[in-house]
Amino acid sequence: MEVQCGFNWRVDMDSSIQKQTVNIIKAIDALPEQALIATIFALNRTAEWLKGHLSKEISAQKRVKLKLIRDRISIQRANRKNPQAQLVCRFKSVFVKDLPSVRQTPIGVSAGGKVYPHAFIATLQKGGKPGVYRRKTTKRIPVKSVTISIFDDAVKSIEYLIGAEAAKVFERRFLYEIKKMDRRK
């Protein structure tokens, strides 16, 4: 399983899991076709599990709506032609207006438990939604949207989940799929 995250960041699955998979297949005398299908199912389910847990962890760390993070992670599912599942993470910055409880204060804007000094809430386009902006200069215009970066926290969370938990989840899912196919014989 590979995880590809902003700027082509990748992590390969541990080789010890691949060895365990081969040993399990030999132990229960599974056909190569059954082993391939079980591996594909296990990889896809592990990728879904990883997406959910990664979304929850980053959302809790940055106090961002879960949907914003979940929408930035997509899964390229494994199939017979390509037996690799990939998580593709597009962790660009998040607009402050999307954080919970955005309020204008005398200092600036308060959102998600943080204060952004010299920021203000405004609707710039006719019929547009309000956003949080800062002035680029001392003049009235130009302004830029205020954003926060989530990439650094995402990398730490991905390293932890891939290293510790994903291998265990894959092994559990793989054993379940092999046993399910063995019952169908």
KEMI-812630 format. One record per residue: x, y, z of N, C-alpha, C, O in turn; residue number from 1. Coordinates in steps of 0.05 Angstrom, whole numbers, plus 32768, in hexadecimal, padded with zeros to 4 digits. Layout:
# KEMI-812630
{lumro {X Y Z} {X Y Z} {X Y Z} {X Y Z} NUM}
...
//
This chain:
# KEMI-812630
{lumro {8011 7FE9 8000} {8000 8000 8000} {8012 8019 8000} {8026 8019 800F} 1}
{lumro {800B 802C 7FF0} {801B 8045 7FF0} {8009 805C 7FF9} {7FF1 805C 7FF5} 2}
{lumro {8016 806F 8005} {8007 8087 800C} {8016 809E 7FFE} {802E 80A2 8001} 3}
{lumro {8007 80AC 7FED} {8013 80C2 7FDE} {8006 80DB 7FE9} {7FEE 80DE 7FE9} 4}
{lumro {8016 80ED 7FF2} {800B 8105 8000} {801A 811D 7FF6} {8032 811D 7FF4} 5}
{lumro {800B 8133 7FF0} {8016 814C 7FE7} {8034 814B 7FE0} {8044 8141 7FF0} 6}
{lumro {803C 8155 7FCB} {8058 8156 7FC2} {8064 813B 7FBE} {807C 8137 7FC2} 7}
{lumro {8054 8127 7FB5} {805D 810C 7FAF} {806A 80FE 7FC7} {807F 80F2 7FC3} 8}
{lumro {805F 8100 7FDE} {806A 80F3 7FF6} {805F 80D7 7FF7} {8046 80D4 7FF5} 9}
{lumro {8070 80C3 7FFA} {8067 80A7 7FF9} {8073 8097 8010} {8089 809D 801A} 10}
{lumro {8063 8083 8018} {806D 8070 802C} {8065 8054 8022} {804E 8050 801C} 11}
{lumro {8077 8042 8021} {8072 8026 8019} {806A 8015 8031} {8074 801A 8047} 12}
{lumro {8059 8001 802C} {8051 7FF0 8042} {8069 7FDE 804A} {807A 7FD8 803A} 13}
{lumro {806A 7FD7 8063} {807F 7FC8 806F} {8082 7FAD 8060} {806E 7FA0 805A} 14}
{lumro {809A 7FA4 805B} {809F 7F8A 804D} {8098 7F73 805F} {8093 7F5D 8054} 15}
{lumro {8099 7F76 8079} {8092 7F5F 808B} {8075 7F57 8088} {806F 7F3F 808B} 16}
{lumro {8064 7F6A 8081} {8047 7F63 807D} {8045 7F52 8063} {8035 7F40 8062} 17}
{lumro {8054 7F59 804F} {8054 7F49 8036} {805D 7F2D 803B} {8051 7F1A 8030} 18}
{lumro {8071 7F29 804C} {807A 7F0E 8053} {8065 7EFF 8063} {8061 7EE7 805E} 19}
{lumro {8058 7F0C 8076} {8042 7F00 8085} {802B 7EF7 8073} {801F 7EE2 8077} 20}
{lumro {8025 7F08 805F} {8010 7F02 804C} {8016 7EE8 803D} {8004 7ED7 803A} 21}
{lumro {802E 7EE5 8034} {8037 7ECD 8025} {8035 7EB5 8038} {802B 7EA0 802F} 22}
{lumro {803D 7EB7 8050} {803C 7EA1 8063} {801F 7E99 8069} {8019 7E81 806B} 23}
{lumro {800D 7EAC 806C} {7FF1 7EA6 8071} {7FE5 7E97 8059} {7FD6 7E84 805C} 24}
{lumro {7FEC 7EA0 8041} {7FE1 7E93 8028} {7FEB 7E76 8027} {7FDB 7E64 8020} 25}
{lumro {8004 7E71 802D} {800F 7E56 802D} {8002 7E45 8042} {7FFC 7E2D 803D} 26}
{lumro {7FFD 7E50 8059} {7FF2 7E41 8070} {7FD6 7E36 806B} {7FCF 7E20 8073} 27}
{lumro {7FC5 7E45 805D} {7FAA 7E3D 8058} {7FA5 7E32 803C} {7F8F 7E2D 8034} 28}
{lumro {7FBB 7E2F 802D} {7FB9 7E24 8011} {7FA5 7E34 8000} {7F94 7E28 7FF3} 29}
{lumro {7FA7 7E4E 8000} {7F96 7E5F 7FF0} {7FA0 7E5F 7FD3} {7FB8 7E5E 7FCE} 30}
{lumro {7F8D 7E61 7FC0} {7F94 7E63 7FA4} {7FA0 7E7F 7F9F} {7F99 7E92 7FAE} 31}
{lumro {7FB1 7E82 7F8B} {7FBC 7E9D 7F86} {7FA7 7EB1 7F80} {7FAA 7EC9 7F87} 32}
{lumro {7F92 7EA9 7F72} {7F7C 7EBC 7F6B} {7F6E 7EC5 7F85} {7F68 7EDD 7F88} 33}
{lumro {7F69 7EB2 7F97} {7F5C 7EBA 7FB1} {7F6E 7ECD 7FC1} {7F64 7EE0 7FCD} 34}
{lumro {7F87 7EC7 7FC1} {7F9A 7ED8 7FD0} {7F9B 7EF4 7FC4} {7F9C 7F08 7FD3} 35}
{lumro {7F9A 7EF6 7FAA} {7F9B 7F10 7F9D} {7F82 7F20 7FA4} {7F83 7F38 7FAB} 36}
{lumro {7F6A 7F13 7FA2} {7F51 7F21 7FA8} {7F50 7F29 7FC6} {7F47 7F3F 7FCC} 37}
{lumro {7F59 7F17 7FD7} {7F59 7F1E 7FF4} {7F6C 7F35 7FFA} {7F66 7F47 800A} 38}
{lumro {7F83 7F36 7FEC} {7F96 7F4C 7FF0} {7F8A 7F66 7FE6} {7F8D 7F7B 7FF3} 39}
{lumro {7F7C 7F65 7FCF} {7F70 7F7E 7FC4} {7F5A 7F88 7FD8} {7F5A 7FA0 7FDD} 40}
{lumro {7F49 7F76 7FE1} {7F34 7F7F 7FF4} {7F41 7F8B 800E} {7F38 7F9F 8018} 41}
{lumro {7F55 7F7D 8018} {7F62 7F86 8031} {7F70 7FA1 802D} {7F6E 7FB2 803E} 42}
{lumro {7F7D 7FA5 8016} {7F8A 7FBE 8010} {7F75 7FD5 800F} {7F7A 7FEA 801A} 43}
{lumro {7F5F 7FD0 8001} {7F4B 7FE5 7FFE} {7F3E 7FEC 8019} {7F3A 8004 801F} 44}
{lumro {7F39 7FD8 8029} {7F2D 7FDE 8043} {7F40 7FEB 8056} {7F39 7FFC 8066} 45}
{lumro {7F5A 7FE4 8054} {7F6E 7FF1 8064} {7F71 800E 805C} {7F74 8020 806D} 46}
{lumro {7F70 8014 8042} {7F71 802F 8038} {7F59 8040 8042} {7F5D 8057 804A} 47}
{lumro {7F42 8034 8042} {7F2A 8042 804D} {7F2D 8047 806A} {7F26 805D 8074} 48}
{lumro {7F37 8034 8079} {7F3C 8037 8096} {7F50 804E 809B} {7F4C 805F 80AC} 49}
{lumro {7F65 804D 808B} {7F7A 8061 808E} {7F70 807D 8088} {7F77 8090 8096} 50}
{lumro {7F5F 8080 8073} {7F54 8099 806C} {7F42 80A4 8083} {7F44 80BC 808A} 51}
{lumro {7F32 8093 808E} {7F21 809C 80A4} {7F30 80A4 80BD} {7F2B 80B9 80C9} 52}
{lumro {7F44 8094 80C5} {7F53 809B 80DD} {7F65 80B3 80D9} {7F68 80C3 80EB} 53}
{lumro {7F70 80B5 80C1} {7F81 80CC 80BB} {7F71 80E6 80BB} {7F7A 80FA 80C6} 54}
{lumro {7F59 80E5 80B0} {7F48 80FC 80AF} {7F40 8105 80CC} {7F41 811D 80D2} 55}
{lumro {7F39 80F2 80DC} {7F31 80F8 80F8} {7F48 8104 8107} {7F45 8118 8116} 56}
{lumro {7F60 80F9 8104} {7F77 8103 8113} {7F7F 811F 810B} {7F84 8130 811D} 57}
{lumro {7F80 8124 80F2} {7F88 813F 80E8} {7F73 8153 80EF} {7F79 816A 80F7} 58}
{lumro {7F59 814B 80ED} {7F43 815D 80F3} {7F44 8165 8111} {7F3F 817C 8118} 59}
{lumro {7F4A 8152 8122} {7F4C 8158 813F} {7F64 816A 8145} {7F62 817C 8156} 60}
{lumro {7F7A 8165 8138} {7F92 8175 813D} {7F8F 8192 8135} {7F96 81A5 8143} 61}
{lumro {7F83 8196 811D} {7F81 81B2 8112} {7F66 81BF 8117} {7F63 81D6 8110} 62}
{lumro {7F54 81B0 8124} {7F39 81BB 8129} {7F2B 81C4 8110} {7F20 81DA 810E} 63}
{lumro {7F2C 81B3 80FC} {7F20 81B8 80E2} {7F09 81A4 80DF} {7F0A 818E 80EA} 64}
{lumro {7EF5 81AC 80CF} {7EDF 819A 80CA} {7EE9 8180 80BD} {7EFB 8181 80AC} 65}
{lumro {7EDF 816A 80C6} {7EE7 8150 80BC} {7EE3 814D 809E} {7EF4 8141 8091} 66}
{lumro {7ECE 8158 8094} {7EC8 8156 8078} {7EDD 8163 8066} {7EE4 815A 8051} 67}
{lumro {7EE8 817A 8070} {7EFE 8187 8061} {7F16 8175 805D} {7F22 8175 8047} 68}
{lumro {7F1D 8167 8072} {7F34 8155 8070} {7F2E 813C 805F} {7F3D 8134 804E} 69}
{lumro {7F16 8131 8064} {7F0E 8118 8056} {7F0D 811D 8038} {7F14 810B 8028} 70}
{lumro {7F04 8134 8030} {7F02 813A 8014} {7F1D 813E 8006} {7F1F 813B 7FEE} 71}
{lumro {7F31 8143 8016} {7F4C 8147 800B} {7F5C 812D 8009} {7F72 812D 7FFE} 72}
{lumro {7F51 8117 8012} {7F5E 80FD 8010} {7F4D 80EB 7FFE} {7F35 80E7 8003} 73}
{lumro {7F59 80E1 7FE9} {7F4B 80CF 7FD8} {7F5A 80B4 7FD7} {7F72 80B2 7FDC} 74}
{lumro {7F4B 809F 7FCF} {7F57 8084 7FCE} {7F57 807B 7FB2} {7F42 807C 7FA4} 75}
{lumro {7F6E 8072 7FA8} {7F70 8064 7F8F} {7F70 8046 7F96} {7F84 803C 7FA0} 76}
{lumro {7F59 8039 7F91} {7F55 801E 7F9B} {7F66 800A 7F8C} {7F6D 800E 7F74} 77}
{lumro {7F6D 7FF4 7F99} {7F7C 7FDF 7F8D} {7F69 7FCE 7F7B} {7F51 7FCC 7F81} 78}
{lumro {7F74 7FC3 7F66} {7F64 7FB0 7F55} {7F77 7F9B 7F4B} {7F8F 7F9A 7F53} 79}
{lumro {7F6D 7F89 7F3A} {7F7E 7F73 7F31} {7F95 7F7C 7F20} {7FAB 7F70 7F21} 80}
{lumro {7F91 7F90 7F10} {7FA7 7F9A 7EFF} {7FBC 7FA9 7F10} {7FD4 7FA8 7F0A} 81}
{lumro {7FB3 7FB7 7F24} {7FC5 7FC7 7F35} {7FBF 7FC1 7F52} {7FAF 7FCF 7F5F} 82}
{lumro {7FCC 7FAC 7F5E} {7FC5 7FA5 7F7A} {7FD3 7FB7 7F8E} {7FE1 7FAD 7FA0} 83}
{lumro {7FCF 7FD1 7F8C} {7FD9 7FE4 7F9F} {7FC4 7FF8 7FA4} {7FB8 8003 7F92} 84}
{lumro {7FBE 7FFE 7FBE} {7FAC 8013 7FC5} {7FBC 802C 7FCC} {7FD1 802A 7FD8} 85}
{lumro {7FB3 8043 7FC4} {7FC1 805B 7FC9} {7FAE 8070 7FD6} {7F97 8072 7FCE} 86}
{lumro {7FB9 807E 7FEA} {7FAB 8095 7FF5} {7FB8 80AD 7FE8} {7FD0 80B1 7FEA} 87}
{lumro {7FA8 80BD 7FDB} {7FB3 80D6 7FCF} {7FA8 80ED 7FE0} {7F90 80F2 7FE1} 88}
{lumro {7FBB 80FB 7FED} {7FB4 8110 8000} {7FBB 812B 7FF3} {7FD2 812F 7FEB} 89}
{lumro {7FA7 813D 7FF1} {7FAC 8158 7FE7} {7FA9 816B 7FFF} {7F94 8176 8003} 90}
{lumro {7FBF 816E 800D} {7FBE 817E 8025} {7FC8 819A 801F} {7FDE 81A2 8027} 91}
{lumro {7FB7 81A9 8011} {7FBD 81C5 800E} {7FB4 81D3 8028} {7FA9 81C6 803A} 92}
{lumro {7FB7 81ED 8029} {7FAF 81FB 8041} {7F91 81FD 8042} {7F83 81FB 802E} 93}
{lumro {7F87 8201 805B} {7F6A 8203 8060} {7F63 8220 8066} {7F72 822E 8074} 94}
{lumro {7F4E 822A 805A} {7F46 8246 805F} {7F3C 8248 807C} {7F2E 8237 8086} 95}
{lumro {7F43 825E 8089} {7F3B 8263 80A5} {7F1C 8265 80A7} {7F11 825F 80BC} 96}
{lumro {7F0F 826E 8092} {7EF2 8270 8093} {7EE4 8255 8096} {7ECD 8254 809F} 97}
{lumro {7EF2 823F 8090} {7EE7 8225 8093} {7EEB 8219 80AF} {7EE0 8203 80B5} 98}
{lumro {7EF9 8227 80C0} {7EFD 821E 80DC} {7EE3 8223 80EC} {7ED3 8235 80E4} 99}
{lumro {7EDF 8215 8102} {7EC7 821A 8112} {7EC9 8234 8121} {7EDE 823E 8128} 100}
{lumro {7EB2 8240 8126} {7EAE 8259 8136} {7EC0 8270 812E} {7ED1 8278 813D} 101}
{lumro {7EBC 8279 8115} {7ECC 8290 810B} {7EBE 82AA 8115} {7EA6 82AE 8111} 102}
{lumro {7ECE 82BB 8123} {7EC3 82D4 812E} {7ED6 82EB 812A} {7EEE 82E7 812B} 103}
{lumro {7ECB 8302 8126} {7EDB 831A 8124} {7EE0 8325 8140} {7ECD 8327 8150} 104}
{lumro {7EF9 832B 8147} {7F00 8337 8161} {7F0E 8351 815C} {7F16 8356 8146} 105}
{lumro {7F13 8361 8171} {7F22 837A 816D} {7F3E 8375 8164} {7F4A 8386 8157} 106}
{lumro {7F4A 835E 816B} {7F65 8358 8163} {7F67 834E 8146} {7F79 8355 8137} 107}
{lumro {7F53 833E 813E} {7F53 8332 8124} {7F3C 831F 8122} {7F25 8326 8128} 108}
{lumro {7F41 8306 8119} {7F2D 82F2 8116} {7F34 82DB 8128} {7F4B 82D2 8129} 109}
{lumro {7F20 82D1 8137} {7F24 82B9 8148} {7F16 82A2 813A} {7EFE 82A4 8133} 110}
{lumro {7F24 828B 8136} {7F18 8274 8129} {7F27 825B 8132} {7F3F 825A 8133} 111}
{lumro {7F18 8247 8139} {7F23 822D 8141} {7F36 822F 8159} {7F49 821F 815A} 112}
{lumro {7F31 8241 816B} {7F42 8244 8183} {7F5B 8254 817F} {7F6B 8256 8191} 113}
{lumro {7F5F 8260 8167} {7F77 8270 8162} {7F6E 828C 815A} {7F58 8290 8150} 114}
{lumro {7F80 829F 815E} {7F7A 82BB 8156} {7F8C 82C2 813F} {7FA5 82BD 8140} 115}
{lumro {7F81 82CD 812A} {7F90 82D6 8112} {7F90 82F5 8112} {7F7D 8301 810A} 116}
{lumro {7FA7 8301 811C} {7FA7 831E 811F} {7FA6 832C 8103} {7FB0 8321 80EF} 117}
{lumro {7F9A 8343 8103} {7F98 8354 80EC} {7F87 8348 80D5} {7F88 8351 80BE} 118}
{lumro {7F78 8333 80DB} {7F66 8327 80C8} {7F4A 8332 80CB} {7F43 833D 80E1} 119}
{lumro {7F3A 8330 80B7} {7F1E 8339 80B8} {7F0C 8327 80A8} {7F15 831A 8095} 120}
{lumro {7EF3 8328 80AE} {7EDF 8318 80A0} {7ED1 832A 808C} {7EC7 8340 8094} 121}
{lumro {7ECF 8322 8073} {7EC2 8332 805F} {7EB8 8321 8048} {7EC2 830A 8044} 122}
{lumro {7EA5 832C 803A} {7E9B 831F 8021} {7EA5 8331 800A} {7E9D 8348 8007} 123}
{lumro {7EB8 8326 7FFA} {7EC4 8336 7FE6} {7EB6 8336 7FCB} {7EB6 834A 7FBD} 124}
{lumro {7EA9 8320 7FC5} {7E9B 831E 7FAB} {7E7D 8320 7FB0} {7E73 8318 7FC4} 125}
{lumro {7E70 832B 7F9C} {7E53 832E 7F9E} {7E46 8313 7F9F} {7E4A 8302 7F8D} 126}
{lumro {7E37 830E 7FB4} {7E29 82F4 7FB7} {7E3B 82DE 7FC1} {7E33 82C7 7FC4} 127}
{lumro {7E55 82E5 7FC7} {7E67 82D1 7FD1} {7E64 82CC 7FEF} {7E55 82DA 7FFD} 128}
{lumro {7E72 82B8 7FF9} {7E71 82B1 8015} {7E86 82C1 8024} {7E9B 82C7 8018} 129}
{lumro {7E82 82C7 803D} {7E96 82D6 804C} {7EB0 82C5 8050} {7EAE 82AD 8053} 130}
{lumro {7EC6 82D3 8050} {7EE0 82C5 8054} {7EF0 82D5 8068} {7EE8 82EB 8071} 131}
{lumro {7F08 82CB 806F} {7F1A 82D8 8081} {7F32 82E1 8071} {7F3E 82D2 8062} 132}
{lumro {7F38 82FB 8073} {7F4D 8307 8062} {7F60 8318 8073} {7F5A 8320 8089} 133}
{lumro {7F78 831D 8067} {7F8C 832F 8072} {7F94 8342 805B} {7F94 8339 8044} 134}
{lumro {7F9B 835A 8062} {7FA5 836C 804E} {7FC2 8366 8048} {7FD2 8360 805A} 135}
{lumro {7FCA 8368 802E} {7FE5 8364 8026} {7FF6 837C 802B} {800E 837A 8031} 136}
{lumro {7FEA 8393 8029} {7FF8 83AC 802E} {7FE9 83BD 8041} {7FD4 83B4 804C} 137}
{lumro {7FF1 83D6 8045} {7FE3 83E7 8057} {7FCA 83F4 804A} {7FBA 8400 8057} 138}
{lumro {7FC9 83F0 8030} {7FB2 83FC 8021} {7F9A 83E9 8023} {7F9C 83D3 802E} 139}
{lumro {7F84 83F2 801A} {7F6B 83E4 801C} {7F6B 83CA 800C} {7F61 83B5 8016} 140}
{lumro {7F75 83CB 7FF4} {7F76 83B3 7FE3} {7F93 83B1 7FDA} {7F9F 83C6 7FD5} 141}
{lumro {7F9F 839B 7FD8} {7F96 837F 7FD5} {7F95 8371 7FF0} {7FA1 8379 8004} 142}
{lumro {7F85 835B 7FF0} {7F82 834B 8008} {7F88 832E 8000} {7F86 8327 7FE8} 143}
{lumro {7F8E 831D 8014} {7F91 8300 800E} {7F82 82F0 8023} {7F7E 82F9 8039} 144}
{lumro {7F7A 82D8 801C} {7F6C 82C7 802E} {7F7F 82BC 8043} {7F96 82B7 803D} 145}
{lumro {7F75 82B8 805B} {7F85 82AD 8070} {7F81 828F 8070} {7F6A 8285 8070} 146}
{lumro {7F97 8280 8070} {7F96 8263 8070} {7FA9 8257 8085} {7FBA 8265 808F} 147}
{lumro {7FA4 823E 808B} {7FB6 822F 809D} {7FC0 8216 808F} {7FB1 820A 807F} 148}
{lumro {7FD8 820E 8094} {7FE4 81F7 8088} {7FDE 81DE 8099} {7FE0 81DF 80B1} 149}
{lumro {7FD7 81C8 808C} {7FD2 81AF 809A} {7FE6 8199 8091} {7FE4 8183 809B} 150}
{lumro {7FF8 81A0 8080} {800A 818B 8075} {801C 817F 8089} {8020 8166 808A} 151}
{lumro {8028 818F 809B} {803B 8184 80AF} {802E 8170 80C2} {8039 815B 80C7} 152}
{lumro {8017 8177 80CC} {8009 8165 80DE} {8000 814C 80CF} {7FFF 8136 80DA} 153}
{lumro {7FF9 814F 80B6} {7FF0 8138 80A6} {8007 8124 80A3} {8003 810C 80A5} 154}
{lumro {801F 812E 809D} {8036 811C 8099} {803C 810D 80B3} {8041 80F5 80B2} 155}
{lumro {803B 811A 80CA} {8040 810C 80E4} {802A 80F6 80E8} {8031 80E0 80F1} 156}
{lumro {8011 80FD 80E3} {7FFC 80EA 80E7} {7FFE 80D2 80D4} {7FFA 80BB 80DC} 157}
{lumro {8005 80D8 80BB} {8008 80C2 80A7} {801F 80AF 80AF} {801C 8097 80AE} 158}
{lumro {8036 80BB 80B8} {804C 80AA 80C0} {8044 8098 80D7} {804C 8080 80D8} 159}
{lumro {8036 80A3 80EB} {802D 8093 8102} {801A 807D 80F9} {801E 8066 8101} 160}
{lumro {8005 8084 80EA} {7FF1 8070 80E3} {7FFC 805B 80D1} {7FF6 8043 80D4} 161}
{lumro {800D 8062 80BD} {8019 804E 80AB} {802C 803C 80BB} {802B 8024 80B8} 162}
{lumro {803C 8048 80CC} {8050 8038 80DA} {8044 8025 80EE} {804C 800E 80EF} 163}
{lumro {8031 802E 80FD} {8027 801E 8114} {800E 800E 810D} {800D 7FF6 8113} 164}
{lumro {7FFA 801B 8103} {7FE0 800F 8102} {7FD8 8002 80E7} {7FCB 7FED 80E7} 165}
{lumro {7FE0 800D 80D1} {7FD7 8003 80B7} {7FDF 7FE6 80B2} {7FCF 7FD7 80A7} 166}
{lumro {7FF7 7FDF 80BB} {7FFF 7FC3 80B7} {7FEE 7FAF 80C6} {7FE7 7F9A 80BC} 167}
{lumro {7FE7 7FB7 80DF} {7FD5 7FA5 80EF} {7FBA 7FA3 80E2} {7FAE 7F8D 80E1} 168}
{lumro {7FAF 7FBA 80D9} {7F95 7FBA 80CD} {7F95 7FA9 80B3} {7F82 7F9A 80AE} 169}
{lumro {7FAA 7FAC 80A3} {7FAB 7F9C 808A} {7FAC 7F7F 8090} {7F9E 7F6F 8084} 170}
{lumro {7FBC 7F77 80A4} {7FBE 7F5A 80AB} {7FA3 7F4F 80B4} {7F9C 7F39 80AC} 171}
{lumro {7F95 7F5F 80C5} {7F7A 7F56 80CE} {7F67 7F53 80B7} {7F59 7F3F 80B5} 172}
{lumro {7F67 7F67 80A5} {7F54 7F67 808E} {7F5B 7F50 807B} {7F49 7F42 8071} 173}
{lumro {7F75 7F4B 8077} {7F7D 7F36 8065} {7F75 7F1B 8070} {7F6A 7F0A 8061} 174}
{lumro {7F79 7F16 808A} {7F71 7EFC 8096} {7F53 7EF9 8094} {7F49 7EE3 808E} 175}
{lumro {7F44 7F0E 8098} {7F27 7F0D 8096} {7F1E 7F05 807A} {7F0D 7EF4 8076} 176}
{lumro {7F2A 7F12 8066} {7F23 7F0D 804A} {7F2A 7EF0 8041} {7F1B 7EE3 8034} 177}
{lumro {7F41 7EE7 804A} {7F4A 7ECB 8043} {7F37 7EB7 8050} {7F2F 7EA4 8043} 178}
{lumro {7F30 7EBB 8069} {7F1D 7EA9 8077} {7F02 7EA9 806A} {7EF5 7E95 8067} 179}
{lumro {7EF9 7EC1 8061} {7EDF 7EC4 8054} {7EE0 7EB4 803A} {7ECC 7EA7 8033} 180}
{lumro {7EF5 7EB6 802A} {7EF7 7EA7 8011} {7EFA 7E89 8016} {7EF0 7E79 8006} 181}
{lumro {7F07 7E82 802C} {7F0B 7E66 8033} {7EF0 7E59 8039} {7EEB 7E42 8033} 182}
{lumro {7EDE 7E68 8046} {7EC3 7E5E 804D} {7EB2 7E59 8034} {7EA0 7E49 8034} 183}
{lumro {7EB8 7E68 801F} {7EA8 7E66 8006} {7EAF 7E4E 7FF6} {7EA0 7E46 7FE4} 184}
{lumro {7EC6 7E41 7FFB} {7ECF 7E2A 7FEB} {7EBA 7E14 7FEC} {7EBE 7DFF 7FDF} 185}
//
